[in-house]
């Protein structure tokens, strides 16, 4: 992290506002049979959504493995799905294939909006045609493309700072936000993500439900995505450098048993330590459990690292 990013980081961690512009998918679903079709595809219950309320859900495959994480916002009779750029096309195709099966319509609005992720909701700058989603990060807005530059200028005028890719990665890991293709993918069983709020165990059947329910009712998953705080890494050639060499490395228990694997690692200026996202086996998931990575040790930390 350079000095400019560190200055912005300190501003954000002391209550200032940062914003990050990125590509994400925004897909609209409507029709009299929308609830019926959607509840057969995702892990959460859209039938319980009130006006302007939202849920987070997953699209699983038939084996209960993750195709995408989505947030769903209800506006009138419409449902807005938002997802990462990496999973946008999969979500669209999963929805679009049902448009010939009944009163169910899908429209992709991704190219019509610019996505801004803000670190908190201190600045209530809005646009009448924007769509807002809640997140661990703070406040997310899809702003119409023709208003995006004006919106961005207003953010800067109100002393919000633009977040670089490097700084965003640090903040993302600190907030415990998994990235598709890095921390989760199609080999991930949905409950392993560590977001229990994405699954309803009371609604009707959906693709992959049997496997997901079986894991839940047998008691627990085999492993789960969680946080790690690594021990002093002063032996590294660059003490403040990101410990990218740990990504993919196997975790061991103090007895030498396999305990999991690291997926993301960054240096947290606030903690003054390297932190990581990792899949940790169930027996070692308790916060504070000590694990080994080669000659280094790590302590399990529930996510997010900071509220």
Buried (B, 14 or more C-beta within 10 A) or exposed (E): BEEEBBEBBEBBBEEBBBBBBBEBBBBBBBBEEBBBBBBBBBBBBBEBBEEEEBBBBBBBBEEBBBBBBBBBBBBEEBBBBBBBEBBBBBBBEBBBEBBEEEEBBBBBBBEEBBBBBBBBEBBEBEBEEBBBBBBBBBBBBBBBEEBBEEBBEBBEEEEBBBBBEEBBBBBBBBBBBBBBEBBBBBEBBBBBBBBEEBBBEEBEEBBBBEBBBEBBEEEEBEBBBBBBBBBEBEEBEEEEBBBEEBBEBEBBBEEEEEBBBBBBBBBBBBBEBBBBBBBBBEEBBEEEBEBBBEEBBBBBBEBBBEE
